């Protein structure tokens, strides 16, 4: 998104056949969509139920001894 913002607002040069401001706008839109999708993916991954099982006998022994 930062590169898109730089191209959109800070670059005043012109290239024949390419509008750098439009390219900057496209990069900002794609970056925003990517950020939104990654946040959605992060929250959906954190809501999944995970089960952790311990098969270490020492842990069970330590709980019995110190309880």
N, C-alpha and C positions, 0 to 999 in steps of 0.2 A: 504494500500500500504506500510505503514511503517513496518508492521510486515513481509510482504513479502520480503522487502529489507533486513531486519535484518536476516531472515532465509537464504536468497540468498547469502549475502555477509559477514555476521559477524559470523554466527554459523559454527564452525568447527567440531562439534560433529557428530557422525554417529549413526543412528538407523537402526537396521536390518529390511529390508523389506520396508523402506521408505527413499527416497532420499530427504532430507530437502531442498536442493538447488532447486530441481524441484518444491517442494511444495511452496517455496518462490517465484519462478518465476510465478507460477499459481496465487498466491495471488496478485502479482503486476499487472498481466494482468487483472484480474477480477476487481481490484480496479481502474485501469485506465479506463476500460470500464464503470464502475459505475460512475466515475467522469464525463466522456464525456456525458453519457446519462442524468445525472442530470443537466448539463449546457444546453444541448439541451432542456430539459423539462422546465427549468427556462426561457429561452428566448422565447419559444413558449407560455408559460403562460403569459408573460408580453406583448405579442403582441395581445392578445385577447381584443376585445372591450368590455368595461364595461360602463354601463350607471348608473349614480347616480341621483336619483330624490329626491327632498326635498319636504316634505309636511308640514314643519313647517311654520306656518303663521307668527310667530314672525320674522323670517328671511326676509320675503317679506316686512313686515312693517318697519323693520330697514333700508332696502335698500331704501324705498320710502322716509322715513323721512330724512335720511342723504345724499341723492343724490342731 
